[in-house]
């Protein structure tokens, strides 16, 4: 395992930001990023990383292919009222390289009792190259056993509840996101952009991340972004 590093970035100099590149990236096909959507999913935690990953195709080839997956093909209504038609249901989803679990209205309660949902996350996340949660999506990953033995974080005001529900976990606070092995967990909200940009640089390098950032008017590399990498 790589050496432990605490990155608290405060310098505006470009060399203050350093992201270790992934050892390999598929070059014969896009990486497939699946976004789990259920009723009550929050717009920001879904659309922030979705937009960023989709924009990689304009800056590197083959980039990231993005799609949504839901338990069924029935329309999903976000917490804010958008109605989405899933690209795939659990049965039809292709192999997945990056599993993204945005926060939803019931990520801390009834979604955790949905055995089919949790089993799908466990199986697909176990095979995926990376697993990412935004905000309270971390509760779903923890329930599925994908956070065991790893550092993680979640929405700031829910961190106490997260620690109480999963007392064996090492919960990190006062950071935008945590990267531990294949697992990336984010505070969510506007910080959802941070972790997605970080993963783009981790996969493709800083020039690709800069290009994606320019397209969405996001400063990259950042002048400051407290986070943990293990």
KOLMARKOL-271350 format. One record per residue: x, y, z of N, C-alpha, C, O, CB in turn. Coordinates in steps of 0.2 Angstrom, whole numbers, padded with zeros to 4 digits, always signed. Glycine has a CB too. Layout:
REM residues N
XYZXYZXYZXYZXYZ/...
REM end
This chain:
REM residues 230
+0004-0006+0000+0000+0000+0000+0004+0006+0000+0010+0006+0003-0005+0000+0006/+0002+0011-0004+0006+0017-0004+0007+0021+0003+0003+0020+0007+0003+0022-0009/+0012+0024+0003+0013+0028+0010+0007+0033+0011+0004+0036+0007+0020+0032+0009/+0006+0033+0017+0000+0037+0020+0002+0045+0019+0008+0047+0020-0001+0036+0027/-0003+0049+0016-0001+0056+0015-0007+0060+0017-0013+0058+0015+0000+0057+0007/-0006+0065+0020-0011+0070+0022-0010+0076+0018-0005+0079+0019-0012+0071+0030/-0015+0078+0013-0014+0083+0009-0018+0089+0011-0024+0089+0010-0015+0081+0002/-0015+0094+0014-0019+0100+0016-0016+0106+0012-0011+0109+0013-0019+0102+0023/-0019+0107+0006-0016+0111+0001-0018+0119+0002-0024+0120+0002-0018+0109-0006/-0013+0123+0003-0014+0130+0004-0011+0134-0001-0012+0140-0001-0012+0132+0011/-0006+0132-0004-0002+0136-0009-0005+0137-0015-0009+0132-0018+0005+0133-0010/-0004+0143-0018-0007+0144-0025-0002+0142-0030-0004+0142-0036-0009+0151-0026/+0004+0140-0029+0008+0137-0034+0006+0131-0037+0003+0126-0033+0015+0137-0031/+0007+0130-0044+0004+0124-0047+0008+0118-0044+0005+0113-0045+0006+0125-0054/+0014+0118-0042+0018+0112-0040+0015+0110-0033+0018+0105-0030+0025+0113-0040/+0011+0114-0030+0008+0112-0023+0003+0106-0024+0002+0103-0019+0005+0118-0020/+0001+0105-0030-0004+0100-0031-0001+0094-0034+0002+0095-0039-0010+0102-0035/-0001+0088-0031+0002+0082-0034-0003+0076-0033-0005+0075-0028+0008+0081-0031/-0005+0073-0039-0009+0067-0039-0005+0061-0042-0003+0062-0048-0016+0069-0043/-0005+0056-0039-0002+0050-0041-0006+0047-0047-0012+0046-0046-0001+0045-0036/-0003+0046-0053-0007+0043-0058-0009+0036-0057-0005+0032-0054-0003+0044-0065/-0014+0034-0059-0016+0026-0059-0011+0023-0063-0008+0025-0068-0023+0025-0062/-0010+0016-0062-0005+0012-0065-0007+0011-0072-0002+0010-0076-0004+0006-0061/-0013+0010-0074-0015+0009-0081-0022+0011-0082-0026+0011-0077-0014+0001-0082/-0023+0013-0088-0030+0015-0090-0032+0012-0096-0027+0011-0101-0031+0023-0091/-0038+0009-0097-0039+0006-0103-0039+0010-0109-0041+0016-0109-0047+0003-0103/-0036+0008-0115-0035+0012-0121-0039+0009-0126-0040+0013-0131-0028+0013-0122/-0042+0003-0126-0046+0001-0131-0053+0002-0131-0057+0000-0135-0045-0007-0131/-0055+0005-0125-0062+0006-0124-0063+0011-0119-0058+0012-0115-0066+0000-0122/-0069+0015-0118-0070+0020-0113-0070+0016-0106-0072+0010-0106-0076+0024-0114/-0068+0019-0101-0070+0017-0094-0077+0018-0093-0080+0023-0095-0066+0020-0089/-0081+0013-0090-0088+0013-0089-0090+0016-0082-0088+0012-0077-0091+0007-0091/-0093+0021-0081-0095+0024-0075-0102+0024-0074-0106+0027-0078-0092+0031-0074/-0104+0020-0069-0112+0019-0068-0114+0023-0062-0110+0022-0057-0113+0011-0067/-0119+0026-0063-0122+0030-0057-0128+0027-0055-0133+0027-0058-0123+0038-0060/-0128+0025-0049-0134+0022-0046-0139+0027-0044-0138+0032-0040-0132+0018-0039/-0145+0026-0047-0150+0031-0045-0156+0028-0042-0158+0022-0045-0152+0035-0052/-0159+0031-0037-0165+0028-0034-0170+0034-0033-0167+0040-0033-0164+0024-0027/-0176+0033-0031-0181+0039-0030-0178+0042-0024-0175+0040-0019-0188+0036-0028/-0178+0049-0025-0175+0053-0019-0168+0055-0020-0165+0058-0016-0176+0050-0013/-0164+0053-0026-0157+0054-0027-0157+0062-0027-0161+0065-0030-0155+0051-0033/-0151+0065-0024-0150+0072-0024-0147+0074-0031-0142+0071-0033-0146+0074-0018/-0149+0079-0034-0147+0082-0040-0139+0083-0040-0136+0080-0045-0150+0088-0042/-0137+0087-0036-0130+0089-0036-0125+0083-0035-0120+0082-0039-0128+0094-0030/-0126+0078-0031-0122+0072-0030-0122+0068-0036-0117+0064-0037-0124+0068-0024/-0128+0068-0040-0128+0065-0046-0125+0068-0052-0120+0066-0056-0135+0063-0048/-0127+0075-0053-0125+0078-0059-0118+0081-0059-0115+0081-0064-0130+0084-0060/-0115+0083-0053-0108+0085-0053-0103+0080-0056-0100+0082-0060-0106+0087-0046/-0103+0074-0053-0098+0069-0056-0100+0067-0063-0096+0065-0067-0097+0064-0051/-0106+0067-0064-0109+0064-0071-0106+0069-0076-0103+0067-0081-0116+0064-0071/-0107+0076-0075-0105+0080-0080-0097+0080-0081-0095+0080-0087-0107+0088-0077/-0094+0080-0076-0086+0080-0076-0084+0074-0080-0080+0074-0084-0083+0080-0069/-0086+0068-0078-0084+0062-0081-0086+0062-0089-0082+0060-0093-0087+0055-0078/-0092+0064-0090-0094+0064-0097-0090+0069-0101-0088+0067-0107-0101+0067-0098/-0087+0074-0098-0083+0079-0102-0076+0076-0104-0073+0079-0108-0083+0085-0098/-0074+0071-0101-0067+0068-0102-0067+0066-0109-0061+0066-0112-0066+0062-0098/-0072+0064-0113-0072+0062-0120-0070+0068-0124-0068+0066-0130-0079+0059-0122/-0070+0074-0122-0068+0079-0126-0060+0081-0125-0058+0085-0129-0072+0086-0125/-0057+0078-0121-0050+0079-0119-0046+0073-0119-0040+0074-0118-0050+0082-0112/-0048+0067-0120-0044+0061-0120-0048+0056-0124-0054+0056-0123-0042+0059-0113/-0045+0051-0127-0048+0046-0130-0046+0039-0127-0040+0038-0127-0047+0046-0138/-0050+0035-0125-0057+0035-0126-0061+0038-0121-0068+0039-0121-0060+0028-0127/-0059+0041-0115-0062+0044-0110-0067+0040-0106-0066+0034-0106-0066+0050-0113/-0072+0043-0103-0076+0039-0098-0083+0039-0101-0086+0044-0103-0076+0042-0091/-0086+0033-0102-0093+0032-0104-0098+0032-0097-0096+0029-0093-0094+0026-0108/-0103+0037-0097-0107+0038-0091-0114+0035-0093-0116+0036-0098-0107+0045-0089/-0117+0032-0088-0124+0030-0088-0127+0029-0081-0123+0028-0076-0124+0023-0092/-0133+0029-0081-0137+0028-0075-0139+0020-0074-0141+0017-0079-0143+0033-0074/-0140+0018-0068-0142+0011-0067-0147+0012-0061-0146+0015-0056-0136+0006-0065/-0153+0009-0061-0158+0009-0056-0160+0002-0055-0159-0003-0059-0164+0013-0058/-0164+0000-0049-0166-0007-0048-0170-0009-0054-0170-0015-0055-0170-0007-0042/-0175-0005-0057-0179-0006-0062-0178-0001-0068-0175+0004-0066-0186-0007-0060/-0182-0002-0073-0181+0003-0078-0187+0008-0078-0188+0013-0082-0182+0000-0085/-0191+0008-0072-0196+0013-0071-0193+0020-0070-0187+0020-0067-0200+0011-0065/-0196+0025-0071-0193+0032-0070-0191+0033-0063-0195+0031-0058-0198+0037-0073/-0186+0037-0062-0184+0039-0055-0185+0046-0054-0183+0050-0059-0176+0037-0054/-0188+0048-0049-0189+0055-0047-0184+0057-0042-0183+0055-0036-0196+0056-0045/-0180+0062-0044-0175+0065-0039-0178+0069-0033-0184+0070-0033-0170+0070-0042/-0174+0070-0028-0177+0074-0022-0180+0080-0024-0185+0083-0022-0172+0074-0017/-0177+0083-0029-0178+0090-0031-0184+0090-0037-0186+0095-0039-0172+0094-0034/-0186+0084-0039-0192+0084-0043-0190+0082-0051-0195+0082-0055-0195+0090-0043/-0184+0081-0053-0182+0079-0059-0184+0072-0060-0183+0068-0056-0175+0080-0061/-0187+0070-0066-0189+0063-0068-0184+0061-0073-0183+0063-0078-0196+0063-0070/-0181+0055-0071-0175+0052-0075-0177+0045-0077-0180+0041-0073-0169+0052-0071/-0176+0044-0083-0177+0037-0086-0170+0033-0086-0165+0035-0089-0179+0037-0093/-0169+0028-0082-0163+0025-0081-0160+0022-0088-0164+0019-0092-0163+0019-0076/-0154+0022-0089-0151+0019-0095-0151+0011-0094-0153+0008-0099-0144+0021-0096/-0150+0009-0088-0150+0001-0087-0154+0000-0080-0154+0004-0076-0143-0001-0087/-0156-0006-0080-0158-0009-0073-0153-0013-0071-0148-0015-0074-0165-0012-0073/-0153-0016-0065-0148-0021-0062-0147-0026-0067-0141-0028-0067-0150-0023-0055/-0152-0029-0070-0151-0035-0074-0147-0034-0081-0144-0038-0083-0158-0038-0076/-0148-0027-0083-0145-0026-0090-0139-0022-0090-0136-0021-0095-0151-0022-0094/-0137-0020-0084-0131-0016-0084-0125-0019-0086-0124-0025-0085-0129-0013-0076/-0120-0016-0090-0114-0019-0093-0109-0020-0087-0110-0017-0081-0111-0015-0099/-0103-0022-0088-0098-0022-0084-0096-0015-0082-0096-0011-0086-0092-0026-0086/-0094-0014-0076-0093-0007-0073-0086-0006-0071-0084-0010-0067-0098-0006-0068/-0083-0001-0073-0076+0001-0070-0076+0005-0064-0073+0005-0059-0072+0004-0076/-0081+0010-0064-0082+0015-0059-0089+0015-0057-0094+0017-0060-0080+0022-0061/-0090+0013-0050-0097+0013-0048-0098+0020-0043-0094+0021-0039-0098+0007-0043/-0103+0024-0045-0104+0030-0042-0110+0029-0038-0116+0028-0041-0104+0036-0046/-0110+0031-0031-0116+0030-0027-0118+0037-0024-0115+0039-0019-0116+0025-0022/-0122+0041-0028-0124+0048-0025-0129+0047-0019-0131+0042-0018-0128+0052-0030/-0129+0052-0015-0134+0052-0009-0141+0052-0012-0142+0055-0017-0132+0058-0005/-0145+0050-0008-0152+0050-0009-0156+0051-0002-0153+0050+0003-0155+0043-0012/-0162+0053-0003-0166+0055+0003-0166+0049+0008-0166+0051+0014-0173+0056+0001/-0166+0043+0006-0166+0037+0011-0160+0033+0011-0160+0027+0013-0172+0033+0009/-0154+0036+0010-0148+0033+0010-0146+0031+0017-0142+0026+0018-0142+0037+0007/-0149+0034+0022-0147+0032+0029-0153+0028+0033-0152+0026+0038-0147+0039+0033/-0158+0026+0029-0163+0022+0032-0166+0017+0028-0163+0011+0027-0169+0027+0035/-0171+0018+0024-0175+0013+0021-0171+0010+0015-0171+0004+0013-0181+0015+0018/-0166+0014+0012-0162+0011+0006-0157+0005+0009-0156+0001+0005-0158+0016+0003/-0156+0006+0015-0151+0001+0018-0154-0005+0020-0151-0010+0021-0148+0004+0025/-0161-0005+0020-0165-0011+0021-0167-0015+0014-0170-0020+0015-0171-0010+0025/-0165-0012+0009-0167-0015+0002-0161-0020+0000-0156-0018-0002-0167-0009-0003/-0163-0026+0002-0158-0031+0001-0155-0032-0006-0149-0033-0007-0161-0038+0003/-0160-0031-0011-0158-0032-0018-0153-0026-0020-0148-0027-0024-0164-0031-0023/-0154-0020-0018-0150-0014-0019-0143-0015-0016-0138-0014-0019-0153-0008-0016/-0143-0017-0009-0137-0018-0006-0133-0023-0009-0127-0023-0010-0138-0019+0002/-0136-0029-0011-0132-0035-0014-0129-0033-0021-0124-0035-0022-0137-0041-0015/-0133-0029-0025-0130-0027-0031-0124-0022-0030-0119-0023-0033-0136-0023-0035/-0125-0017-0025-0119-0013-0024-0113-0017-0022-0108-0016-0024-0121-0008-0019/-0114-0022-0017-0109-0026-0015-0106-0030-0021-0099-0030-0021-0112-0031-0010/-0109-0033-0025-0107-0037-0030-0103-0033-0035-0097-0034-0037-0112-0041-0034/-0107-0028-0038-0104-0023-0043-0098-0019-0040-0093-0019-0044-0109-0019-0046/-0099-0017-0034-0093-0013-0031-0087-0017-0030-0081-0015-0031-0095-0010-0025/-0088-0023-0028-0083-0028-0027-0078-0029-0033-0072-0030-0033-0085-0034-0024/-0082-0029-0039-0078-0030-0045-0075-0024-0049-0071-0024-0053-0083-0034-0050/-0078-0018-0047-0076-0012-0050-0069-0010-0048-0067-0012-0043-0081-0006-0048/-0066-0006-0053-0060-0003-0052-0060+0002-0047-0055+0003-0042-0057-0001-0058/-0065+0006-0047-0066+0012-0042-0073+0012-0039-0077+0010-0043-0063+0019-0045/-0074+0014-0033-0080+0015-0030-0081+0022-0027-0076+0023-0023-0082+0009-0025/-0085+0026-0029-0086+0033-0026-0093+0034-0023-0098+0032-0026-0084+0038-0032/-0093+0037-0017-0099+0039-0014-0099+0047-0014-0093+0050-0013-0100+0036-0008/-0105+0050-0014-0105+0057-0013-0110+0058-0007-0116+0055-0007-0108+0061-0019/-0108+0062-0002-0113+0063+0004-0115+0057+0007-0110+0053+0009-0119+0067+0001/-0121+0056+0008-0123+0050+0012-0123+0043+0008-0125+0038+0010-0130+0051+0014/-0121+0043+0002-0120+0037-0002-0115+0033+0002-0115+0027+0001-0117+0039-0009/-0111+0036+0006-0106+0032+0010-0110+0027+0014-0107+0021+0016-0102+0036+0014/-0116+0028+0017-0120+0024+0021-0121+0017+0017-0121+0012+0020-0126+0027+0023/-0123+0018+0011-0125+0012+0006-0118+0008+0005-0119+0002+0006-0127+0015+0000/-0113+0011+0004-0107+0008+0003-0105+0004+0009-0102-0002+0009-0101+0012+0001/-0105+0007+0015-0104+0004+0021-0108-0002+0023-0106-0007+0025-0104+0009+0027/-0115-0001+0021-0119-0007+0022-0117-0013+0018-0118-0018+0020-0126-0004+0021/-0115-0011+0012-0113-0016+0007-0106-0019+0009-0104-0024+0006-0113-0014+0000/-0103-0017+0014-0096-0019+0016-0090-0017+0012-0085-0020+0013-0096-0027+0016/-0091-0012+0008-0086-0009+0004-0082-0004+0007-0077-0002+0004-0089-0006-0002/-0083-0002+0013-0079+0002+0017-0075-0001+0022-0071+0002+0025-0083+0008+0020/-0076-0007+0023-0073-0011+0029-0065-0010+0028-0062-0012+0023-0075-0018+0029/-0062-0008+0033-0055-0008+0034-0052-0002+0030-0046-0001+0029-0052-0014+0031/-0056+0003+0028-0054+0009+0024-0056+0015+0028-0061+0015+0031-0056+0009+0017/-0052+0021+0026-0054+0027+0028-0060+0030+0024-0061+0028+0018-0048+0032+0028/-0064+0034+0027-0070+0036+0023-0073+0043+0026-0071+0044+0032-0076+0031+0022/-0077+0046+0022-0080+0052+0025-0087+0052+0022-0089+0049+0018-0076+0059+0024/-0091+0057+0025-0098+0058+0022-0100+0065+0024-0096+0069+0026-0103+0053+0025/-0107+0067+0023-0109+0073+0024-0108+0076+0031-0109+0072+0036-0117+0074+0022/-0105+0082+0032-0102+0084+0038-0107+0083+0044-0106+0080+0049-0100+0091+0038/-0114+0085+0043-0118+0084+0049-0121+0077+0050-0124+0076+0055-0124+0089+0047/-0119+0072+0045-0121+0065+0046-0115+0061+0048-0116+0055+0049-0124+0063+0040/-0109+0064+0050-0104+0060+0051-0104+0056+0058-0102+0051+0059-0097+0064+0051/-0108+0060+0063-0109+0056+0069-0113+0050+0069-0112+0045+0071-0112+0061+0074/-0119+0051+0065-0123+0046+0064-0120+0040+0060-0121+0034+0061-0129+0048+0060/-0116+0042+0055-0112+0037+0051-0107+0033+0056-0107+0027+0056-0107+0040+0046/-0104+0036+0060-0099+0033+0065-0103+0029+0070-0101+0023+0072-0095+0038+0069/-0109+0031+0072-0113+0027+0077-0116+0020+0073-0116+0015+0076-0119+0031+0079/-0118+0021+0067-0121+0015+0063-0116+0010+0061-0117+0004+0061-0125+0018+0057/-0110+0013+0060-0104+0008+0058-0098+0010+0062-0093+0013+0060-0102+0010+0050/-0098+0008+0069-0093+0009+0073-0086+0007+0072-0081+0009+0074-0095+0007+0080/-0086+0002+0068-0079-0001+0066-0075+0003+0061-0069+0002+0060-0080-0008+0063/-0079+0008+0058-0076+0012+0052-0072+0018+0055-0073+0020+0060-0081+0014+0048/-0067+0020+0051-0062+0025+0053-0065+0031+0049-0063+0032+0043-0055+0024+0051/-0069+0036+0052-0072+0041+0049-0068+0047+0049-0066+0049+0055-0079+0042+0052/-0066+0050+0044-0062+0056+0043-0067+0062+0042-0072+0062+0039-0057+0056+0037/-0064+0068+0046-0068+0074+0046-0064+0080+0044-0058+0080+0043-0071+0075+0053/-0068+0085+0042-0064+0091+0040-0060+0091+0033-0055+0094+0033-0060+0094+0045/-0062+0086+0029-0059+0085+0023-0064+0085+0017-0070+0083+0019-0055+0079+0022/-0063+0087+0011-0068+0087+0006-0069+0080+0004-0075+0078+0002-0065+0091+0000/-0064+0076+0003-0065+0069+0001-0059+0064+0004-0054+0067+0006-0065+0068-0006/-0060+0058+0004-0055+0053+0006-0054+0048+0000-0059+0046-0003-0057+0050+0012/-0047+0047-0002-0046+0041-0007-0042+0036-0003-0036+0037-0001-0042+0044-0013/-0045+0030-0003-0041+0024+0001-0042+0018-0004-0047+0015-0004-0044+0023+0008/-0036+0017-0007-0037+0011-0012-0041+0012-0018-0041+0017-0021-0039+0005-0008/-0046+0008-0019-0051+0009-0024-0057+0013-0022-0062+0015-0026-0054+0002-0026/-0057+0015-0015-0063+0019-0013-0062+0026-0012-0057+0028-0010-0065+0016-0006/-0067+0030-0015-0067+0037-0014-0073+0039-0011-0079+0038-0014-0065+0041-0021/-0073+0043-0006-0079+0045-0002-0079+0053-0001-0073+0056+0000-0080+0042+0005/-0084+0056-0002-0084+0064-0003-0089+0066+0002-0094+0063+0004-0086+0066-0010/-0088+0072+0005-0093+0076+0009-0100+0077+0005-0105+0078+0008-0090+0082+0012/-0099+0078-0002-0105+0079-0006-0106+0086-0007-0102+0091-0006-0111+0076-0003/-0112+0088-0009-0114+0095-0011-0109+0097-0016-0108+0094-0021-0114+0099-0004/-0108+0104-0015-0103+0107-0020-0096+0103-0020-0092+0104-0025-0102+0114-0019/-0094+0100-0015-0088+0096-0014-0088+0090-0019-0083+0087-0020-0087+0094-0007/-0094+0088-0022-0094+0083-0026-0090+0084-0032-0088+0079-0035-0101+0081-0028/-0089+0090-0034-0085+0092-0040-0077+0090-0038-0074+0088-0043-0085+0099-0042/-0075+0091-0032-0068+0090-0030-0066+0083-0031-0061+0082-0035-0067+0092-0023/-0070+0078-0029-0068+0071-0029-0068+0069-0036-0063+0065-0038-0072+0067-0025/-0073+0071-0040-0073+0069-0047-0067+0072-0051-0064+0068-0055-0079+0071-0051/-0065+0078-0050-0059+0081-0054-0053+0077-0052-0049+0076-0056-0059+0088-0052/-0053+0076-0045-0047+0072-0043-0046+0065-0046-0041+0064-0048-0047+0071-0035/-0052+0062-0047-0051+0055-0050-0049+0056-0058-0046+0052-0060-0058+0051-0049/-0052+0061-0061-0050+0062-0068-0042+0063-0068-0039+0060-0073-0054+0068-0071/-0039+0067-0064-0032+0068-0064-0029+0062-0063-0024+0060-0066-0030+0074-0060/-0031+0058-0058-0028+0052-0056-0028+0047-0062-0023+0043-0062-0032+0048-0050/-0033+0047-0066-0034+0042-0071-0030+0045-0077-0026+0041-0081-0041+0041-0073/-0030+0051-0079-0028+0054-0085-0023+0059-0085-0020+0061-0090-0034+0056-0089/-0021+0061-0079-0016+0067-0079-0019+0074-0078-0025+0075-0080-0011+0066-0084/-0014+0078-0076-0017+0085-0075-0019+0089-0081-0024+0093-0080-0011+0089-0072/-0016+0087-0087-0018+0091-0093-0025+0090-0095-0029+0094-0097-0014+0090-0099/-0027+0083-0094-0034+0082-0096-0039+0085-0090-0044+0087-0092-0035+0074-0096/-0037+0084-0084-0041+0087-0079-0042+0095-0080-0047+0098-0079-0038+0086-0072/-0036+0098-0082-0037+0105-0083-0042+0107-0089-0046+0112-0089-0030+0108-0085/-0041+0103-0094-0046+0104-0100-0053+0103-0098-0058+0107-0100-0044+0099-0105/-0055+0098-0094-0061+0097-0091-0063+0103-0087-0069+0105-0087-0062+0090-0087/-0059+0105-0083-0060+0111-0078-0062+0117-0082-0066+0121-0080-0054+0112-0074/-0058+0118-0087-0059+0124-0092-0066+0124-0095-0070+0129-0095-0054+0125-0097/-0068+0118-0097-0075+0118-0100-0081+0119-0095-0086+0121-0097-0076+0111-0103/-0079+0118-0089-0085+0119-0084-0083+0125-0079-0086+0125-0074-0086+0113-0080/-0078+0129-0081-0075+0134-0077-0074+0132-0069-0076+0135-0065-0081+0140-0076/-0070+0127-0069-0067+0125-0062-0060+0126-0062-0056+0123-0067-0069+0117-0061/-0057+0129-0057-0050+0130-0056-0047+0123-0055-0048+0119-0051-0048+0135-0051/-0042+0122-0059-0038+0115-0058-0031+0116-0061-0030+0119-0067-0041+0109-0062/-0026+0115-0057-0026+0112-0051-0029+0117-0046-0028+0123-0047-0019+0110-0048/-0032+0115-0040-0035+0119-0035-0029+0123-0031-0024+0120-0030-0039+0115-0031/-0031+0129-0029-0027+0132-0024-0027+0129-0017-0022+0130-0013-0029+0140-0024/-0033+0126-0015-0033+0123-0009-0039+0118-0009-0044+0119-0012-0035+0128-0003/-0038+0112-0007-0043+0107-0006-0041+0101-0001-0038+0097-0003-0044+0103-0013/-0043+0102+0005-0041+0097+0010-0044+0091+0009-0050+0090+0008-0043+0100+0017/-0039+0086+0009-0042+0079+0007-0037+0074+0010-0031+0076+0012-0043+0078+0000/-0038+0068+0010-0034+0062+0013-0033+0057+0007-0038+0055+0004-0037+0059+0019/-0027+0055+0006-0025+0049+0002-0021+0044+0006-0016+0046+0009-0021+0052-0004/-0023+0038+0005-0020+0033+0009-0018+0028+0004-0015+0023+0006-0025+0030+0014/
REM end
